[in-house]
C-alpha cells in the first residue's frame, strides 16, 4: 500500500474527504517526525511505538572491492508492533 492508497483507505473508513484524509495523514507524519527529532518516544496503544536508537560507528567492507570502510554513527527510527497489531496480523 502506498501513500495514495492509504489516504483513500483512511477517507473511506473515517468518512472524510480525500483532502481531509491527506491533511490528517500529513499532520500525523509531521508530528511524529518532530517528536522523534526531539528524542521523544511515540506510543500508540494497541498499534505500536516509535523510538530513536543510536547505532555506533563501525567498520564495514565494500562488497565489490573487499576494501574496509568506516561507517559513521547515526540515529535510526525503530518501530515495535503492539500486541493487538501482532494478533491481527498473526
Secondary structure, 3 states (H helix, E strand, C coil): CCHHHHHHHHHHHHCCCHHHHHHHHHHHHHHHHHHHHCCCCEEECCCEEEEEEEECCEEEECCCCCCEEEECCEEEEEEEECHHHHHHHC
